[in-house]
Amino acid sequence: MMNFLVKTIANAGALAVAVWLLDKITLTGDSTGKEIGTLILVALIFGLVNFLVKPVVKLLSLPLLILTLGLFTLVVNALMLLLTSWLADQFDLSFHVEGFWTAVLGGLIISVVSWALNVILPDGD
C-alpha cells in the first residue's frame, strides 16, 4: 500500500512539473486545494492507465520498440498521456493535453521527474 501511495505522489509531482513547464498541458481549478485534488485524481488515472493499458500497447508494439532501439517508448508514453487526458475529460477533471507533440514532450518530462522522485522518496519495501 505504501508503494502505491509513493508512486501516486511521484506521478502527481511529475504531472505538476509537466503542467508548470508546458503551456499546452493545462490544469485549472478554483483554488489551490482543488488543483491539488485534481492533480492527485489525474495521477491515479495515469497510474491505472500505465498499469493496465501500457503493457498491452508495449507488447503489441514490440517489433517497433526493437527496431527503434526503444525510442518508440516515447510514442507509447505520449499515447498514455493523451489517454489520461481523455479519461480526465470523461470524469470532468480539468486536465488537458493539447496535441501529440506536447504529449511526447510531456511524457518525457513526466518519465524523468517520476524516476527522480521515485529515487528520492522511500518505497516502503
CNS distance restraints for C-alpha pairs under 8 A (distance, minus, plus):
assign (resid   1 and name CA) (resid   5 and name CA) 6.36 0.50 0.50
assign (resid   2 and name CA) (resid   6 and name CA) 6.16 0.50 0.50
assign (resid   2 and name CA) (resid 123 and name CA) 6.65 0.50 0.50
assign (resid   2 and name CA) (resid 124 and name CA) 5.59 0.50 0.50
assign (resid   3 and name CA) (resid   7 and name CA) 6.15 0.50 0.50
assign (resid   3 and name CA) (resid 123 and name CA) 5.01 0.50 0.50
assign (resid   3 and name CA) (resid 124 and name CA) 5.90 0.50 0.50
assign (resid   3 and name CA) (resid 125 and name CA) 7.26 0.50 0.50
assign (resid   4 and name CA) (resid   8 and name CA) 6.13 0.50 0.50
assign (resid   5 and name CA) (resid   9 and name CA) 6.19 0.50 0.50
assign (resid   6 and name CA) (resid  10 and name CA) 6.09 0.50 0.50
assign (resid   6 and name CA) (resid 118 and name CA) 7.49 0.50 0.50
assign (resid   6 and name CA) (resid 121 and name CA) 6.90 0.50 0.50
assign (resid   6 and name CA) (resid 122 and name CA) 7.34 0.50 0.50
assign (resid   6 and name CA) (resid 123 and name CA) 6.24 0.50 0.50
assign (resid   7 and name CA) (resid  11 and name CA) 6.04 0.50 0.50
assign (resid   7 and name CA) (resid 118 and name CA) 6.95 0.50 0.50
assign (resid   8 and name CA) (resid  12 and name CA) 6.09 0.50 0.50
assign (resid   8 and name CA) (resid  40 and name CA) 7.32 0.50 0.50
assign (resid   8 and name CA) (resid  43 and name CA) 5.90 0.50 0.50
assign (resid   8 and name CA) (resid  44 and name CA) 6.20 0.50 0.50
assign (resid   8 and name CA) (resid  47 and name CA) 6.92 0.50 0.50
assign (resid   9 and name CA) (resid  13 and name CA) 6.12 0.50 0.50
assign (resid   9 and name CA) (resid  40 and name CA) 7.45 0.50 0.50
assign (resid   9 and name CA) (resid  43 and name CA) 7.67 0.50 0.50
assign (resid  10 and name CA) (resid  14 and name CA) 6.08 0.50 0.50
assign (resid  10 and name CA) (resid 113 and name CA) 7.94 0.50 0.50
assign (resid  10 and name CA) (resid 114 and name CA) 5.35 0.50 0.50
assign (resid  10 and name CA) (resid 117 and name CA) 5.51 0.50 0.50
assign (resid  10 and name CA) (resid 118 and name CA) 6.25 0.50 0.50
assign (resid  11 and name CA) (resid  15 and name CA) 6.00 0.50 0.50
assign (resid  11 and name CA) (resid  43 and name CA) 5.39 0.50 0.50
assign (resid  11 and name CA) (resid  46 and name CA) 7.66 0.50 0.50
assign (resid  11 and name CA) (resid  47 and name CA) 7.39 0.50 0.50
assign (resid  11 and name CA) (resid 110 and name CA) 7.45 0.50 0.50
assign (resid  11 and name CA) (resid 114 and name CA) 5.81 0.50 0.50
assign (resid  12 and name CA) (resid  16 and name CA) 6.08 0.50 0.50
assign (resid  12 and name CA) (resid  39 and name CA) 5.87 0.50 0.50
assign (resid  12 and name CA) (resid  40 and name CA) 5.62 0.50 0.50
assign (resid  12 and name CA) (resid  42 and name CA) 7.54 0.50 0.50
assign (resid  12 and name CA) (resid  43 and name CA) 4.97 0.50 0.50
assign (resid  13 and name CA) (resid  17 and name CA) 6.30 0.50 0.50
assign (resid  13 and name CA) (resid 113 and name CA) 7.68 0.50 0.50
assign (resid  13 and name CA) (resid 114 and name CA) 7.33 0.50 0.50
assign (resid  13 and name CA) (resid 117 and name CA) 7.87 0.50 0.50
assign (resid  14 and name CA) (resid  18 and name CA) 6.32 0.50 0.50
assign (resid  14 and name CA) (resid 109 and name CA) 7.30 0.50 0.50
assign (resid  14 and name CA) (resid 110 and name CA) 4.80 0.50 0.50
assign (resid  14 and name CA) (resid 111 and name CA) 7.56 0.50 0.50
assign (resid  14 and name CA) (resid 113 and name CA) 5.12 0.50 0.50
assign (resid  14 and name CA) (resid 114 and name CA) 5.22 0.50 0.50
assign (resid  14 and name CA) (resid 117 and name CA) 7.97 0.50 0.50
assign (resid  15 and name CA) (resid  19 and name CA) 6.13 0.50 0.50
assign (resid  15 and name CA) (resid  39 and name CA) 7.42 0.50 0.50
assign (resid  15 and name CA) (resid  43 and name CA) 7.24 0.50 0.50
assign (resid  15 and name CA) (resid 110 and name CA) 6.02 0.50 0.50
assign (resid  16 and name CA) (resid  20 and name CA) 6.07 0.50 0.50
assign (resid  16 and name CA) (resid  39 and name CA) 7.27 0.50 0.50
assign (resid  17 and name CA) (resid  21 and name CA) 6.07 0.50 0.50
assign (resid  17 and name CA) (resid 109 and name CA) 7.65 0.50 0.50
assign (resid  17 and name CA) (resid 110 and name CA) 7.51 0.50 0.50
assign (resid  17 and name CA) (resid 113 and name CA) 7.64 0.50 0.50
assign (resid  18 and name CA) (resid  22 and name CA) 5.86 0.50 0.50
assign (resid  18 and name CA) (resid  25 and name CA) 7.10 0.50 0.50
assign (resid  18 and name CA) (resid 106 and name CA) 5.64 0.50 0.50
assign (resid  18 and name CA) (resid 109 and name CA) 6.09 0.50 0.50
assign (resid  18 and name CA) (resid 110 and name CA) 6.33 0.50 0.50
assign (resid  19 and name CA) (resid  23 and name CA) 7.03 0.50 0.50
assign (resid  19 and name CA) (resid  24 and name CA) 7.98 0.50 0.50
assign (resid  19 and name CA) (resid  25 and name CA) 5.21 0.50 0.50
assign (resid  19 and name CA) (resid  26 and name CA) 5.86 0.50 0.50
assign (resid  19 and name CA) (resid  27 and name CA) 6.77 0.50 0.50
assign (resid  22 and name CA) (resid 102 and name CA) 7.64 0.50 0.50
assign (resid  22 and name CA) (resid 106 and name CA) 7.38 0.50 0.50
assign (resid  24 and name CA) (resid  96 and name CA) 7.89 0.50 0.50
assign (resid  24 and name CA) (resid  97 and name CA) 6.12 0.50 0.50
assign (resid  24 and name CA) (resid  98 and name CA) 5.33 0.50 0.50
assign (resid  24 and name CA) (resid  99 and name CA) 7.85 0.50 0.50
assign (resid  24 and name CA) (resid 102 and name CA) 6.63 0.50 0.50
assign (resid  25 and name CA) (resid  95 and name CA) 7.43 0.50 0.50
assign (resid  25 and name CA) (resid  96 and name CA) 5.69 0.50 0.50
assign (resid  25 and name CA) (resid  97 and name CA) 4.52 0.50 0.50
assign (resid  25 and name CA) (resid  98 and name CA) 6.28 0.50 0.50
assign (resid  25 and name CA) (resid 102 and name CA) 7.42 0.50 0.50
assign (resid  25 and name CA) (resid 106 and name CA) 7.80 0.50 0.50
assign (resid  26 and name CA) (resid  94 and name CA) 7.63 0.50 0.50
assign (resid  26 and name CA) (resid  95 and name CA) 5.61 0.50 0.50
assign (resid  26 and name CA) (resid  96 and name CA) 5.26 0.50 0.50
assign (resid  26 and name CA) (resid  97 and name CA) 6.59 0.50 0.50
assign (resid  27 and name CA) (resid  35 and name CA) 6.98 0.50 0.50
assign (resid  27 and name CA) (resid  38 and name CA) 7.97 0.50 0.50
assign (resid  27 and name CA) (resid  39 and name CA) 7.72 0.50 0.50
assign (resid  27 and name CA) (resid  94 and name CA) 5.52 0.50 0.50
assign (resid  27 and name CA) (resid  95 and name CA) 4.58 0.50 0.50
assign (resid  27 and name CA) (resid  96 and name CA) 6.72 0.50 0.50
assign (resid  28 and name CA) (resid  35 and name CA) 6.34 0.50 0.50
assign (resid  28 and name CA) (resid  94 and name CA) 5.46 0.50 0.50
assign (resid  28 and name CA) (resid  95 and name CA) 6.93 0.50 0.50
assign (resid  29 and name CA) (resid  34 and name CA) 5.64 0.50 0.50
assign (resid  29 and name CA) (resid  35 and name CA) 5.01 0.50 0.50
assign (resid  29 and name CA) (resid  38 and name CA) 7.96 0.50 0.50
assign (resid  29 and name CA) (resid  94 and name CA) 6.96 0.50 0.50
assign (resid  30 and name CA) (resid  34 and name CA) 6.41 0.50 0.50
assign (resid  30 and name CA) (resid  35 and name CA) 7.44 0.50 0.50
assign (resid  31 and name CA) (resid  35 and name CA) 6.30 0.50 0.50
assign (resid  32 and name CA) (resid  36 and name CA) 6.18 0.50 0.50
assign (resid  33 and name CA) (resid  37 and name CA) 6.17 0.50 0.50
assign (resid  34 and name CA) (resid  38 and name CA) 6.07 0.50 0.50
assign (resid  35 and name CA) (resid  39 and name CA) 6.00 0.50 0.50
assign (resid  36 and name CA) (resid  40 and name CA) 6.20 0.50 0.50
assign (resid  37 and name CA) (resid  41 and name CA) 6.26 0.50 0.50
assign (resid  38 and name CA) (resid  42 and name CA) 6.05 0.50 0.50
assign (resid  38 and name CA) (resid  93 and name CA) 6.40 0.50 0.50
assign (resid  38 and name CA) (resid  94 and name CA) 7.13 0.50 0.50
assign (resid  38 and name CA) (resid  95 and name CA) 7.77 0.50 0.50
assign (resid  39 and name CA) (resid  43 and name CA) 6.05 0.50 0.50
assign (resid  40 and name CA) (resid  44 and name CA) 6.24 0.50 0.50
assign (resid  41 and name CA) (resid  45 and name CA) 6.32 0.50 0.50
assign (resid  42 and name CA) (resid  46 and name CA) 5.98 0.50 0.50
assign (resid  42 and name CA) (resid  84 and name CA) 7.33 0.50 0.50
assign (resid  42 and name CA) (resid  88 and name CA) 6.50 0.50 0.50
assign (resid  42 and name CA) (resid  93 and name CA) 7.72 0.50 0.50
assign (resid  42 and name CA) (resid  95 and name CA) 7.44 0.50 0.50
assign (resid  43 and name CA) (resid  47 and name CA) 6.01 0.50 0.50
assign (resid  44 and name CA) (resid  48 and name CA) 6.21 0.50 0.50
assign (resid  45 and name CA) (resid  49 and name CA) 6.12 0.50 0.50
assign (resid  45 and name CA) (resid  84 and name CA) 6.34 0.50 0.50
assign (resid  45 and name CA) (resid  87 and name CA) 7.59 0.50 0.50
assign (resid  45 and name CA) (resid  88 and name CA) 7.53 0.50 0.50
assign (resid  46 and name CA) (resid  50 and name CA) 6.12 0.50 0.50
assign (resid  46 and name CA) (resid  80 and name CA) 7.59 0.50 0.50
assign (resid  46 and name CA) (resid  81 and name CA) 7.20 0.50 0.50
assign (resid  46 and name CA) (resid  84 and name CA) 5.57 0.50 0.50
assign (resid  47 and name CA) (resid  51 and name CA) 6.01 0.50 0.50
assign (resid  48 and name CA) (resid  52 and name CA) 5.89 0.50 0.50
assign (resid  48 and name CA) (resid  53 and name CA) 7.90 0.50 0.50
assign (resid  49 and name CA) (resid  53 and name CA) 5.27 0.50 0.50
assign (resid  49 and name CA) (resid  54 and name CA) 6.58 0.50 0.50
assign (resid  49 and name CA) (resid  80 and name CA) 6.63 0.50 0.50
assign (resid  49 and name CA) (resid  83 and name CA) 7.68 0.50 0.50
assign (resid  49 and name CA) (resid  84 and name CA) 6.89 0.50 0.50
assign (resid  50 and name CA) (resid  54 and name CA) 4.87 0.50 0.50
assign (resid  50 and name CA) (resid  55 and name CA) 7.48 0.50 0.50
assign (resid  50 and name CA) (resid  80 and name CA) 6.86 0.50 0.50
assign (resid  51 and name CA) (resid  55 and name CA) 7.10 0.50 0.50
assign (resid  52 and name CA) (resid  56 and name CA) 7.54 0.50 0.50
assign (resid  53 and name CA) (resid  57 and name CA) 6.34 0.50 0.50
assign (resid  53 and name CA) (resid  80 and name CA) 7.91 0.50 0.50
assign (resid  54 and name CA) (resid  58 and name CA) 6.01 0.50 0.50
assign (resid  54 and name CA) (resid  76 and name CA) 7.43 0.50 0.50
assign (resid  54 and name CA) (resid  80 and name CA) 6.96 0.50 0.50
assign (resid  55 and name CA) (resid  59 and name CA) 6.09 0.50 0.50
assign (resid  56 and name CA) (resid  60 and name CA) 6.20 0.50 0.50
assign (resid  57 and name CA) (resid  61 and name CA) 6.03 0.50 0.50
assign (resid  57 and name CA) (resid  76 and name CA) 7.25 0.50 0.50
assign (resid  58 and name CA) (resid  62 and name CA) 5.82 0.50 0.50
assign (resid  58 and name CA) (resid  65 and name CA) 7.79 0.50 0.50
assign (resid  58 and name CA) (resid  73 and name CA) 7.87 0.50 0.50
assign (resid  58 and name CA) (resid  76 and name CA) 7.25 0.50 0.50
assign (resid  61 and name CA) (resid  65 and name CA) 6.23 0.50 0.50
assign (resid  62 and name CA) (resid  66 and name CA) 6.17 0.50 0.50
assign (resid  63 and name CA) (resid  67 and name CA) 6.04 0.50 0.50
assign (resid  64 and name CA) (resid  68 and name CA) 5.98 0.50 0.50
assign (resid  64 and name CA) (resid  70 and name CA) 7.99 0.50 0.50
assign (resid  64 and name CA) (resid  72 and name CA) 6.48 0.50 0.50
assign (resid  65 and name CA) (resid  69 and name CA) 5.87 0.50 0.50
assign (resid  65 and name CA) (resid  70 and name CA) 4.68 0.50 0.50
assign (resid  65 and name CA) (resid  71 and name CA) 6.67 0.50 0.50
assign (resid  65 and name CA) (resid  72 and name CA) 5.27 0.50 0.50
assign (resid  65 and name CA) (resid  73 and name CA) 6.74 0.50 0.50
assign (resid  66 and name CA) (resid  70 and name CA) 6.14 0.50 0.50
assign (resid  68 and name CA) (resid  72 and name CA) 6.13 0.50 0.50
assign (resid  71 and name CA) (resid  75 and name CA) 7.75 0.50 0.50
assign (resid  72 and name CA) (resid  76 and name CA) 6.48 0.50 0.50
assign (resid  73 and name CA) (resid  77 and name CA) 6.05 0.50 0.50
assign (resid  74 and name CA) (resid  78 and name CA) 6.16 0.50 0.50
assign (resid  74 and name CA) (resid 104 and name CA) 6.11 0.50 0.50
assign (resid  74 and name CA) (resid 107 and name CA) 6.91 0.50 0.50
assign (resid  74 and name CA) (resid 108 and name CA) 6.76 0.50 0.50
assign (resid  75 and name CA) (resid  79 and name CA) 6.19 0.50 0.50
assign (resid  75 and name CA) (resid 104 and name CA) 6.34 0.50 0.50
assign (resid  76 and name CA) (resid  80 and name CA) 6.25 0.50 0.50
assign (resid  77 and name CA) (resid  81 and name CA) 6.25 0.50 0.50
assign (resid  77 and name CA) (resid 103 and name CA) 7.93 0.50 0.50
assign (resid  77 and name CA) (resid 104 and name CA) 6.98 0.50 0.50
assign (resid  77 and name CA) (resid 107 and name CA) 5.32 0.50 0.50
assign (resid  77 and name CA) (resid 108 and name CA) 7.62 0.50 0.50
assign (resid  78 and name CA) (resid  82 and name CA) 6.18 0.50 0.50
assign (resid  78 and name CA) (resid 100 and name CA) 6.87 0.50 0.50
assign (resid  78 and name CA) (resid 101 and name CA) 7.95 0.50 0.50
assign (resid  78 and name CA) (resid 103 and name CA) 4.65 0.50 0.50
assign (resid  78 and name CA) (resid 104 and name CA) 4.55 0.50 0.50
assign (resid  78 and name CA) (resid 105 and name CA) 7.78 0.50 0.50
assign (resid  78 and name CA) (resid 106 and name CA) 7.32 0.50 0.50
assign (resid  78 and name CA) (resid 107 and name CA) 5.30 0.50 0.50
assign (resid  79 and name CA) (resid  83 and name CA) 6.06 0.50 0.50
assign (resid  79 and name CA) (resid 100 and name CA) 7.90 0.50 0.50
assign (resid  79 and name CA) (resid 103 and name CA) 7.35 0.50 0.50
assign (resid  80 and name CA) (resid  84 and name CA) 6.13 0.50 0.50
assign (resid  81 and name CA) (resid  85 and name CA) 6.20 0.50 0.50
assign (resid  81 and name CA) (resid  97 and name CA) 7.63 0.50 0.50
assign (resid  81 and name CA) (resid 103 and name CA) 6.17 0.50 0.50
assign (resid  81 and name CA) (resid 106 and name CA) 7.81 0.50 0.50
assign (resid  81 and name CA) (resid 107 and name CA) 6.53 0.50 0.50
assign (resid  82 and name CA) (resid  86 and name CA) 6.22 0.50 0.50
assign (resid  82 and name CA) (resid  97 and name CA) 6.41 0.50 0.50
assign (resid  82 and name CA) (resid 100 and name CA) 7.58 0.50 0.50
assign (resid  82 and name CA) (resid 103 and name CA) 6.45 0.50 0.50
assign (resid  83 and name CA) (resid  87 and name CA) 6.12 0.50 0.50
assign (resid  84 and name CA) (resid  88 and name CA) 5.99 0.50 0.50
assign (resid  85 and name CA) (resid  89 and name CA) 6.26 0.50 0.50
assign (resid  85 and name CA) (resid  95 and name CA) 6.19 0.50 0.50
assign (resid  85 and name CA) (resid  96 and name CA) 5.18 0.50 0.50
assign (resid  85 and name CA) (resid  97 and name CA) 5.84 0.50 0.50
assign (resid  86 and name CA) (resid  90 and name CA) 6.36 0.50 0.50
assign (resid  86 and name CA) (resid  96 and name CA) 7.63 0.50 0.50
assign (resid  87 and name CA) (resid  91 and name CA) 6.31 0.50 0.50
assign (resid  88 and name CA) (resid  92 and name CA) 6.15 0.50 0.50
assign (resid  88 and name CA) (resid  93 and name CA) 5.00 0.50 0.50
assign (resid  88 and name CA) (resid  94 and name CA) 7.14 0.50 0.50
assign (resid  88 and name CA) (resid  95 and name CA) 6.21 0.50 0.50
assign (resid  88 and name CA) (resid  96 and name CA) 7.66 0.50 0.50
assign (resid  89 and name CA) (resid  93 and name CA) 5.59 0.50 0.50
assign (resid  89 and name CA) (resid  94 and name CA) 6.94 0.50 0.50
assign (resid  89 and name CA) (resid  95 and name CA) 7.03 0.50 0.50
assign (resid  89 and name CA) (resid  96 and name CA) 7.38 0.50 0.50
assign (resid  97 and name CA) (resid 102 and name CA) 7.05 0.50 0.50
assign (resid  97 and name CA) (resid 103 and name CA) 6.48 0.50 0.50
assign (resid  98 and name CA) (resid 102 and name CA) 6.47 0.50 0.50
assign (resid  98 and name CA) (resid 103 and name CA) 7.43 0.50 0.50
assign (resid  99 and name CA) (resid 103 and name CA) 6.36 0.50 0.50
assign (resid 100 and name CA) (resid 104 and name CA) 6.27 0.50 0.50
assign (resid 101 and name CA) (resid 105 and name CA) 6.29 0.50 0.50
assign (resid 102 and name CA) (resid 106 and name CA) 5.86 0.50 0.50
assign (resid 103 and name CA) (resid 107 and name CA) 5.75 0.50 0.50
assign (resid 104 and name CA) (resid 108 and name CA) 6.27 0.50 0.50
assign (resid 105 and name CA) (resid 109 and name CA) 6.25 0.50 0.50
assign (resid 106 and name CA) (resid 110 and name CA) 5.99 0.50 0.50
assign (resid 107 and name CA) (resid 111 and name CA) 6.00 0.50 0.50
assign (resid 108 and name CA) (resid 112 and name CA) 6.30 0.50 0.50
assign (resid 109 and name CA) (resid 113 and name CA) 6.07 0.50 0.50
assign (resid 110 and name CA) (resid 114 and name CA) 5.69 0.50 0.50
assign (resid 111 and name CA) (resid 115 and name CA) 6.04 0.50 0.50
assign (resid 112 and name CA) (resid 116 and name CA) 6.26 0.50 0.50
assign (resid 113 and name CA) (resid 117 and name CA) 6.08 0.50 0.50
assign (resid 114 and name CA) (resid 118 and name CA) 6.03 0.50 0.50
assign (resid 115 and name CA) (resid 119 and name CA) 6.29 0.50 0.50
assign (resid 116 and name CA) (resid 120 and name CA) 6.39 0.50 0.50
assign (resid 117 and name CA) (resid 121 and name CA) 5.85 0.50 0.50
assign (resid 118 and name CA) (resid 122 and name CA) 7.43 0.50 0.50
assign (resid 118 and name CA) (resid 123 and name CA) 7.58 0.50 0.50
